[in-house]
Amino acid sequence: MKAYIITGPTSGIGYATALELAKHGVIILVGRNRDKLTRVQTTIEAAGQKAVPVVCDISDMKSVSNAARQIVSLGLPVAGLLNNAGIMPAKPSKTTQGWDSTFATNHLGPFVLTERLTSHLPEGANIVFVASAIEDPERRPAKIMGMKGGRYISAEASARGEWKAGGSKMPGIDAYATSKQCILASAMAFAREDRRLHYNAVEPGITRGTNLGGESTNAFLRFLFGHLMAIVPPFSKYSSTPKKSAKVITGILTDTSGKTGIYFDEKGRPMLGSELVRDTAFQDRVVAETRTLLSTMNYG
């Protein structure tokens, strides 16, 4: 039986995808809260399916490296990896390594997990990154709300929590947009670097029922993500639900046609990212700078 890895599987899109994907194989649940992982495992197994929990703080590179080793030791035939875990806190914070928490969680952690696992995955395995169209300042909802897209200076600057001047006035948006732009750029670069595996990204849509509108987010953004975007044009055309997103993501993860280097929208259709993220030189720069940054630390 095939196996699939999901990070951030205890709520929102990750949880819905874990339940949907469990119909296709064993689910390796990667998250930081053991009790929550156990509850998801219990739900999956109650339906006659199988799941294995792996405790990991995706913002901590040592934890990510340890999780990768644990996953490999399971000896399961992994057919897909979903890098789903993500945060958008209203206030900046630092990880145990002293890096910006948003950049570490949304970009560095998925980057490390992917690179630690690729050599152990069978040819044709699918790796999917949950991105965000917030990285594109020209997308209509972003323009209406005054979001300025990714504000990348360098990987090192991003790790310090520094962003290009002139960004969004809403707290947390520049960090989130930049981190998601970086992981999207990396996904596209990986697809060009490695033809043995399939690397794609997905924009899940403006989705109610995710932690992006949780208590760590400021009041305006909680309102925005929880209510306004789902019902008011032009936002409604971009909206989705965890269950709808789960079906789209499951379709990408279980696809055997060999698609790679594609950015899918909330309906599962190919879409374009920002002009910057489509630039292969930028994609390669992000990957090179990220690898250089990570090489400065011994995380196991």
C-alpha positions as CSV (number, residue, x, y, z in Angstrom):
1,M,0.0,0.0,0.0
2,K,1.3,3.5,-0.9
3,A,2.0,6.0,1.8
4,Y,1.6,9.8,1.9
5,I,3.2,12.4,4.2
6,I,1.2,15.4,5.3
7,T,2.6,18.3,7.5
8,G,0.1,20.3,9.5
9,P,-2.6,17.5,9.4
10,T,-4.5,18.4,12.6
11,S,-6.8,21.2,11.4
12,G,-8.1,23.0,8.3
13,I,-6.9,21.9,4.9
14,G,-4.3,19.5,6.3
15,Y,-6.9,17.6,8.4
16,A,-9.4,17.4,5.5
17,T,-6.7,16.2,3.2
18,A,-5.5,13.6,5.6
19,L,-9.0,12.1,5.8
20,E,-9.5,12.2,2.0
21,L,-6.0,10.9,1.2
22,A,-6.3,8.0,3.7
23,K,-8.6,6.4,1.1
24,H,-5.5,6.0,-1.1
25,G,-2.9,4.7,1.4
26,V,-1.2,5.0,4.8
27,I,-1.0,8.6,6.0
28,I,2.2,9.8,7.8
29,L,1.0,12.6,10.0
30,V,3.7,15.2,10.8
31,G,2.9,17.8,13.4
32,R,4.1,19.2,16.7
33,N,1.3,18.2,19.0
34,R,1.3,14.5,19.8
35,D,-2.2,14.5,21.3
36,K,-3.7,16.2,18.2
37,L,-1.9,13.8,15.9
38,T,-3.2,10.9,17.9
39,R,-6.8,12.2,17.5
40,V,-6.4,12.4,13.7
41,Q,-4.9,8.9,13.7
42,T,-7.8,7.6,15.7
43,T,-10.3,9.2,13.3
44,I,-8.6,7.7,10.3
45,E,-8.3,4.2,11.8
46,A,-11.9,4.3,12.9
47,A,-12.7,4.4,9.2
48,G,-10.7,1.3,8.6
49,Q,-7.7,3.1,7.2
50,K,-4.1,3.6,8.6
51,A,-2.1,6.5,9.8
52,V,1.3,6.9,11.6
53,P,2.1,10.0,13.7
54,V,5.5,11.7,13.6
55,V,6.0,14.5,16.1
56,C,7.9,17.5,14.5
57,D,8.0,21.2,14.9
58,I,8.4,22.3,11.3
59,S,9.9,25.7,12.4
60,D,12.8,23.9,14.1
61,M,15.3,22.5,11.6
62,K,16.7,19.9,14.0
63,S,13.2,18.7,14.6
64,V,12.6,18.5,10.9
65,S,15.8,16.6,10.3
66,N,14.9,14.1,13.0
67,A,11.4,13.7,11.6
68,A,12.9,13.0,8.1
69,R,15.0,10.2,9.6
70,Q,12.1,8.8,11.5
71,I,10.0,8.8,8.3
72,V,12.7,7.0,6.3
73,S,13.0,4.4,9.1
74,L,9.4,3.5,8.7
75,G,10.3,1.8,5.4
76,L,7.0,2.7,3.8
77,P,6.6,3.2,0.0
78,V,6.0,6.9,0.0
79,A,4.2,8.1,-3.1
80,G,3.7,11.7,-2.1
81,L,4.6,14.5,0.3
82,L,2.3,17.4,1.1
83,N,4.1,20.4,2.6
84,N,1.0,22.0,4.1
85,A,1.9,23.4,7.5
86,G,1.9,27.2,7.6
87,I,1.4,30.2,9.9
88,M,0.6,33.9,9.6
89,P,1.0,35.4,13.1
90,A,0.2,39.1,13.7
91,K,3.3,39.7,15.7
92,P,6.8,38.7,14.7
93,S,8.5,35.9,16.8
94,K,11.7,33.9,16.7
95,T,12.3,30.2,16.5
96,T,14.7,28.2,18.7
97,Q,17.4,28.9,16.0
98,G,16.7,32.7,16.3
99,W,15.0,32.9,12.9
100,D,11.7,34.6,12.0
101,S,9.0,32.1,12.8
102,T,6.9,32.7,9.7
103,F,9.8,32.3,7.3
104,A,11.1,29.2,9.2
105,T,7.7,27.5,9.2
106,N,6.5,28.4,5.7
107,H,9.7,28.1,3.8
108,L,12.8,26.8,5.6
109,G,11.0,23.8,7.3
110,P,9.3,22.5,4.1
111,F,12.6,23.1,2.2
112,V,14.6,21.0,4.6
113,L,12.0,18.2,4.9
114,T,11.9,18.0,1.1
115,E,15.6,17.9,0.6
116,R,16.1,15.3,3.4
117,L,13.5,13.0,1.8
118,T,14.0,13.3,-1.9
119,S,16.7,10.7,-2.2
120,H,14.6,8.2,-0.4
121,L,11.4,8.6,-2.5
122,P,10.7,6.3,-5.4
123,E,10.9,7.7,-9.0
124,G,7.6,9.4,-9.9
125,A,6.7,10.4,-6.3
126,N,4.7,13.7,-6.1
127,I,5.8,16.5,-3.8
128,V,3.2,19.3,-3.4
129,F,3.7,22.7,-1.7
130,V,0.7,24.7,-0.4
131,A,1.5,28.2,-1.6
132,S,-0.5,31.4,-1.5
133,A,-1.5,33.9,-4.1
134,I,-0.9,36.6,-1.5
135,E,2.7,36.6,-2.9
136,D,1.4,38.3,-6.1
137,P,0.7,42.0,-5.6
138,E,-1.1,42.2,-9.0
139,R,-3.9,39.7,-8.1
140,R,-7.1,41.6,-7.6
141,P,-7.9,40.8,-4.0
142,A,-4.4,41.7,-3.0
143,K,-4.6,45.1,-4.8
144,I,-7.9,45.9,-3.2
145,M,-6.7,45.2,0.3
146,G,-3.4,47.0,-0.2
147,M,-1.2,43.9,0.0
148,K,2.2,44.4,-1.7
149,G,3.1,40.8,-2.4
150,G,6.4,39.2,-1.5
151,R,9.1,41.6,-0.1
152,Y,12.2,39.4,-0.6
153,I,15.6,40.9,0.0
154,S,17.6,37.7,0.6
155,A,17.2,34.4,2.5
156,E,19.4,35.7,5.3
157,A,17.4,38.9,5.6
158,S,14.1,37.0,5.6
159,A,15.4,34.7,8.3
160,R,16.1,37.8,10.4
161,G,12.5,39.0,9.7
162,E,13.6,41.8,7.4
163,W,11.5,42.7,4.3
164,K,11.8,45.1,1.4
165,A,10.5,48.6,2.3
166,G,7.1,49.8,1.1
167,G,5.2,46.7,2.0
168,S,1.7,46.0,3.4
169,K,0.5,48.0,6.4
170,M,-1.3,44.9,7.8
171,P,0.9,43.1,10.4
172,G,2.3,39.8,9.4
173,I,1.4,40.0,5.7
174,D,4.9,40.8,4.4
175,A,6.4,37.9,6.3
176,Y,3.7,35.5,5.1
177,A,3.7,36.7,1.5
178,T,7.5,36.5,1.2
179,S,7.7,33.1,2.8
180,K,5.1,31.7,0.5
181,Q,6.7,33.3,-2.5
182,C,10.0,31.6,-1.5
183,I,8.5,28.1,-1.2
184,L,6.7,28.6,-4.5
185,A,9.9,29.7,-6.2
186,S,11.7,26.7,-4.7
187,A,9.0,24.3,-5.9
188,M,9.4,25.5,-9.5
189,A,13.2,25.3,-9.2
190,F,13.1,21.8,-7.8
191,A,11.0,20.7,-10.7
192,R,13.7,21.9,-13.1
193,E,16.6,20.5,-11.1
194,D,15.1,17.0,-10.4
195,R,13.3,15.2,-13.2
196,R,13.1,12.0,-11.2
197,L,10.3,13.3,-8.9
198,H,7.3,15.6,-9.6
199,Y,7.2,19.0,-7.8
200,N,4.0,21.1,-7.9
201,A,2.4,23.8,-5.9
202,V,-1.2,24.7,-5.1
203,E,-3.1,27.9,-4.2
204,P,-5.9,26.5,-1.9
205,G,-8.1,29.6,-2.3
206,I,-9.4,31.9,0.4
207,T,-10.5,29.2,2.8
208,R,-12.6,29.4,5.9
209,G,-11.8,27.0,8.7
210,T,-8.1,27.3,8.7
211,N,-5.7,28.5,11.4
212,L,-4.7,31.5,9.3
213,G,-7.7,33.2,10.8
214,G,-7.0,32.0,14.3
215,E,-6.3,33.8,17.5
216,S,-2.7,34.5,16.6
217,T,-3.9,36.7,13.7
218,N,-5.0,40.3,14.3
219,A,-8.7,41.1,14.5
220,F,-9.0,42.5,11.0
221,L,-7.5,39.5,9.4
222,R,-9.6,37.1,11.5
223,F,-12.7,39.0,10.1
224,L,-11.3,39.0,6.6
225,F,-10.5,35.3,6.5
226,G,-13.5,34.2,8.5
227,H,-16.3,36.1,6.8
228,L,-15.8,38.8,4.3
229,M,-13.7,37.0,1.7
230,A,-16.1,34.1,1.5
231,I,-19.2,36.2,0.6
232,V,-18.2,39.5,-0.9
233,P,-17.2,39.9,-4.6
234,P,-14.5,39.9,-5.9
235,F,-13.3,37.6,-3.1
236,S,-16.0,34.9,-3.4
237,K,-14.6,33.7,-6.8
238,Y,-11.4,32.8,-5.0
239,S,-12.9,31.2,-2.0
240,S,-12.9,27.5,-1.1
241,T,-13.5,25.1,1.8
242,P,-11.1,22.6,3.5
243,K,-13.0,19.7,1.9
244,K,-12.9,21.2,-1.6
245,S,-9.2,22.0,-1.2
246,A,-8.6,18.5,0.1
247,K,-10.1,16.9,-3.0
248,V,-8.0,19.1,-5.3
249,I,-4.8,18.4,-3.3
250,T,-5.5,14.7,-3.2
251,G,-6.0,14.7,-6.9
252,I,-2.5,16.2,-7.4
253,L,-0.8,13.9,-4.9
254,T,-2.3,10.8,-6.4
255,D,-1.8,11.8,-10.1
256,T,0.4,9.5,-12.1
257,S,0.6,11.4,-15.4
258,G,4.0,12.9,-14.6
259,K,2.9,16.6,-14.2
260,T,5.7,18.7,-12.7
261,G,6.5,22.4,-12.3
262,I,2.8,23.4,-12.2
263,Y,1.2,25.9,-9.9
264,F,-2.5,24.9,-9.5
265,D,-5.3,27.2,-8.4
266,E,-8.1,26.4,-6.0
267,K,-10.0,24.5,-8.7
268,G,-7.0,22.4,-9.7
269,R,-6.3,24.4,-12.9
270,P,-2.9,25.7,-13.8
271,M,-2.4,29.3,-12.8
272,L,0.4,31.9,-12.9
273,G,2.2,33.3,-9.9
274,S,3.6,36.8,-9.7
275,E,6.0,38.0,-12.4
276,L,8.9,37.7,-10.0
277,V,8.2,34.1,-8.9
278,R,8.0,33.0,-12.6
279,D,11.5,34.3,-13.2
280,T,13.8,31.2,-13.2
281,A,16.8,33.4,-12.1
282,F,14.8,34.4,-9.0
283,Q,13.8,30.8,-8.4
284,D,17.4,29.7,-8.6
285,R,18.5,32.5,-6.4
286,V,16.0,31.7,-3.6
287,V,17.1,28.0,-3.6
288,A,20.8,28.9,-3.7
289,E,20.5,31.4,-0.9
290,T,18.4,29.1,1.2
291,R,20.9,26.3,0.9
292,T,23.7,28.7,1.9
293,L,21.8,29.9,4.9
294,L,21.0,26.4,6.0
295,S,24.6,25.3,5.6
296,T,25.7,27.8,8.3
297,M,23.9,25.7,10.9
298,N,24.5,22.2,12.1
299,Y,21.0,20.9,12.5
300,G,21.7,17.2,12.2
